[in-house]
Amino acid sequence: MARRKTHQASETSRQAILEAVLSRAVEAGYEGTTMADVARASGLPIGSVYWHFQNKEQLFVALLDYCFEVWKQTNTSTGGMRDLLRHSISQSAAASASLADPAAAFWSIGLVFAFERRLQDNLARQRYLAIREEMFQFVTSQLRASYPGVPEPVATQLAHDMAVMGRALTDGFRVAAAAGDDTDFTRYADLAADALEALVAARLKEYTDA
């Protein structure tokens, strides 16, 4: 019983640390977040933070994994391209402008890892890039299911192309949100969906006319 309570207390502390670093990271970014900041925000002794995580890299790796789990839970039920874009642009990217949804807003920080090549050997950067690829494969799989009856090579290439375009649009809107641009994210998510759906229709017409 005592061991179980100790384990529960440890998990509670770990969760408090992750929530603290999430809120701090959204405000200050990777470079601006320190282990001391996280200890203060979590209300735990700094020794407790170091007991769970040896350094900031490990802390951000765990935070990336946590946010990825949240992302998977909120995206599992999404359907075709329009649903995916509405969620990724009007919800996730738009969240970069505020702290209302820190787990979604956190992904704008991931762009820092993409741009900062000097962090080449940073464990958090490596984990971000791996998760980014997993996200891409997930979206590609979702889109592939949107083209029933289309031959595998055609559907696979089409899903890949639309995933690339969707990711590029989402990344762009994350920057817009973080910069404070006056953007109606819901409207532009639908405009993006209109454009990509028209492109899909044109590609499929080329295939049927061939």
MIDOSE-930197 format. One line per field, with one value per residue (C-alpha): residue number from 1; chain; x negated, y, z negated. Coordinates in nm, 3 decimals. Each point is the difference from the previous one (the first is absolute). Example, Ala and Ser with C-alpha at 12.3 -4.5 7.8 and 13.67 -1.06 7.14 Angstrom:
# residues 2
i c(1|2)
ch c(A|A)
east c(-1.230|-0.137)
north c(-0.450|0.344)
up c(-0.780|0.066)
***
This chain:
# residues 210
i c(1|2|3|4|5|6|7|8|9|10|11|12|13|14|15|16|17|18|19|20|21|22|23|24|25|26|27|28|29|30|31|32|33|34|35|36|37|38|39|40|41|42|43|44|45|46|47|48|49|50|51|52|53|54|55|56|57|58|59|60|61|62|63|64|65|66|67|68|69|70|71|72|73|74|75|76|77|78|79|80|81|82|83|84|85|86|87|88|89|90|91|92|93|94|95|96|97|98|99|100|101|102|103|104|105|106|107|108|109|110|111|112|113|114|115|116|117|118|119|120|121|122|123|124|125|126|127|128|129|130|131|132|133|134|135|136|137|138|139|140|141|142|143|144|145|146|147|148|149|150|151|152|153|154|155|156|157|158|159|160|161|162|163|164|165|166|167|168|169|170|171|172|173|174|175|176|177|178|179|180|181|182|183|184|185|186|187|188|189|190|191|192|193|194|195|196|197|198|199|200|201|202|203|204|205|206|207|208|209|210)
ch c(A|A|A|A|A|A|A|A|A|A|A|A|A|A|A|A|A|A|A|A|A|A|A|A|A|A|A|A|A|A|A|A|A|A|A|A|A|A|A|A|A|A|A|A|A|A|A|A|A|A|A|A|A|A|A|A|A|A|A|A|A|A|A|A|A|A|A|A|A|A|A|A|A|A|A|A|A|A|A|A|A|A|A|A|A|A|A|A|A|A|A|A|A|A|A|A|A|A|A|A|A|A|A|A|A|A|A|A|A|A|A|A|A|A|A|A|A|A|A|A|A|A|A|A|A|A|A|A|A|A|A|A|A|A|A|A|A|A|A|A|A|A|A|A|A|A|A|A|A|A|A|A|A|A|A|A|A|A|A|A|A|A|A|A|A|A|A|A|A|A|A|A|A|A|A|A|A|A|A|A|A|A|A|A|A|A|A|A|A|A|A|A|A|A|A|A|A|A|A|A|A|A|A|A|A|A|A|A|A|A)
east c(0.000|-0.281|-0.177|0.321|0.044|-0.362|0.049|0.319|-0.174|-0.286|0.239|0.187|-0.326|-0.104|0.333|-0.028|-0.346|0.123|0.290|-0.233|-0.255|0.279|0.138|-0.350|-0.118|0.300|-0.090|-0.379|-0.091|-0.272|-0.293|0.190|0.107|-0.226|0.025|0.027|0.297|0.171|-0.060|0.155|0.298|0.067|-0.039|-0.247|-0.360|-0.249|-0.141|0.332|-0.022|-0.351|0.110|0.248|-0.206|-0.377|-0.003|0.214|-0.040|0.155|0.272|0.098|-0.013|0.256|0.206|-0.001|0.119|0.274|0.122|-0.016|0.231|0.243|-0.024|0.075|0.300|0.150|-0.071|0.098|0.362|-0.075|0.113|-0.097|-0.212|0.249|0.033|-0.375|-0.062|0.272|-0.155|-0.364|0.054|0.308|-0.071|-0.360|-0.180|0.235|-0.087|-0.353|0.140|0.109|-0.047|0.355|-0.121|-0.367|-0.034|0.100|-0.191|-0.313|-0.043|-0.100|-0.306|-0.079|-0.065|-0.292|-0.153|0.049|-0.173|-0.276|-0.255|-0.253|0.211|-0.085|-0.103|0.267|0.215|0.314|-0.055|-0.053|0.318|0.197|-0.110|0.091|0.345|0.046|-0.056|0.244|0.260|-0.056|0.046|0.318|0.148|-0.104|0.177|0.314|0.001|-0.070|0.329|0.178|-0.062|0.182|-0.006|-0.309|-0.298|-0.260|-0.288|0.228|0.170|-0.329|-0.165|0.307|0.020|-0.371|0.029|0.302|-0.171|-0.304|0.221|0.209|-0.306|-0.154|0.323|0.029|-0.360|0.060|0.310|-0.188|-0.247|0.287|0.161|-0.325|-0.071|0.343|0.123|0.364|0.117|0.338|-0.134|0.336|0.060|-0.347|0.021|0.308|-0.166|-0.300|0.232|0.181|-0.329|-0.137|0.330|0.006|-0.354|0.097|0.300|-0.224|-0.255|0.270|0.150|-0.341|-0.014|0.350|-0.054|-0.334)
north c(0.000|0.241|-0.079|0.070|0.335|0.088|-0.085|0.207|0.294|-0.030|-0.002|0.297|0.192|-0.093|0.117|0.328|0.053|-0.066|0.240|0.262|-0.027|0.006|0.331|0.142|-0.118|0.153|0.335|-0.012|-0.259|-0.262|0.235|0.210|-0.294|-0.113|-0.285|0.259|0.160|-0.337|-0.069|0.335|-0.048|-0.353|0.092|-0.286|0.009|0.020|-0.332|-0.164|0.135|-0.141|-0.330|-0.048|0.162|0.027|0.315|0.230|-0.215|-0.300|0.222|0.126|-0.350|-0.106|0.311|-0.074|-0.354|0.133|0.253|-0.267|-0.223|0.290|0.062|-0.365|-0.006|0.311|-0.106|-0.367|0.077|0.251|-0.097|0.140|0.292|0.271|-0.133|-0.033|0.356|0.143|-0.165|0.075|0.362|0.139|-0.178|-0.111|0.274|0.267|-0.108|0.131|0.348|-0.069|-0.224|-0.135|-0.336|-0.032|-0.357|0.127|0.327|-0.194|-0.125|0.350|-0.048|-0.310|0.224|0.143|-0.348|-0.028|0.331|-0.019|-0.220|0.084|-0.232|-0.286|-0.235|0.119|-0.292|0.214|0.110|-0.360|-0.107|0.287|-0.100|-0.365|0.100|0.231|-0.297|-0.215|0.277|0.014|-0.375|0.015|0.277|-0.178|-0.316|0.200|0.160|-0.328|-0.132|0.293|-0.140|-0.337|-0.173|0.189|-0.223|-0.024|0.187|0.290|0.024|-0.029|0.277|0.220|-0.047|0.078|0.317|0.125|-0.074|0.202|0.292|-0.021|-0.007|0.297|0.199|-0.089|0.098|0.332|0.072|-0.085|0.273|0.239|-0.072|0.036|0.329|0.133|0.037|0.102|-0.331|-0.171|-0.353|-0.172|0.180|-0.076|-0.363|-0.034|0.190|-0.231|-0.301|0.140|0.040|-0.344|-0.176|0.166|-0.121|-0.354|0.010|0.117|-0.275|-0.268|0.130|-0.029|-0.361|-0.091|0.176|-0.171)
up c(0.000|-0.092|0.328|0.194|-0.176|0.071|0.368|0.018|-0.165|0.248|0.297|-0.144|-0.032|0.353|0.140|-0.193|0.148|0.355|-0.041|-0.145|0.279|0.258|-0.126|-0.039|0.341|0.180|-0.157|0.014|0.263|-0.029|-0.057|-0.253|-0.215|-0.283|-0.247|-0.279|0.180|0.020|-0.369|-0.095|0.232|-0.125|-0.366|-0.045|-0.122|0.284|-0.124|0.086|0.355|0.039|-0.154|0.285|0.278|0.014|0.214|0.213|0.311|-0.174|-0.142|0.345|0.146|-0.259|0.070|0.374|-0.068|-0.229|0.259|0.269|-0.203|-0.038|0.376|0.083|-0.232|0.161|0.359|0.000|0.087|0.276|0.348|0.339|0.101|-0.094|-0.354|-0.033|0.120|-0.217|-0.301|0.083|0.112|-0.172|-0.328|-0.039|0.195|-0.130|-0.355|0.056|-0.056|-0.359|-0.301|0.012|0.133|-0.095|0.132|0.346|-0.028|-0.090|0.356|0.111|-0.221|0.203|0.299|-0.196|-0.009|0.375|0.071|-0.260|0.174|-0.270|-0.220|0.236|-0.282|-0.244|-0.117|-0.005|0.360|0.108|-0.176|0.154|0.350|-0.067|-0.129|0.298|0.229|-0.202|0.029|0.374|0.039|-0.211|0.217|0.318|-0.118|-0.084|0.344|0.178|-0.138|0.167|0.348|0.013|0.333|0.116|0.094|-0.274|0.172|0.098|-0.341|-0.189|0.201|-0.027|-0.377|-0.032|0.209|-0.195|-0.332|0.110|0.102|-0.316|-0.224|0.180|-0.038|-0.368|-0.070|0.176|-0.204|-0.320|0.087|0.078|-0.336|-0.193|0.179|-0.091|0.358|0.037|0.144|0.006|-0.043|0.048|0.330|0.131|-0.108|0.220|0.286|-0.025|0.005|0.305|0.185|-0.086|0.071|0.343|0.059|-0.102|0.237|0.286|-0.070|-0.011|0.323|0.165|-0.117|0.126|0.334|0.059)
***
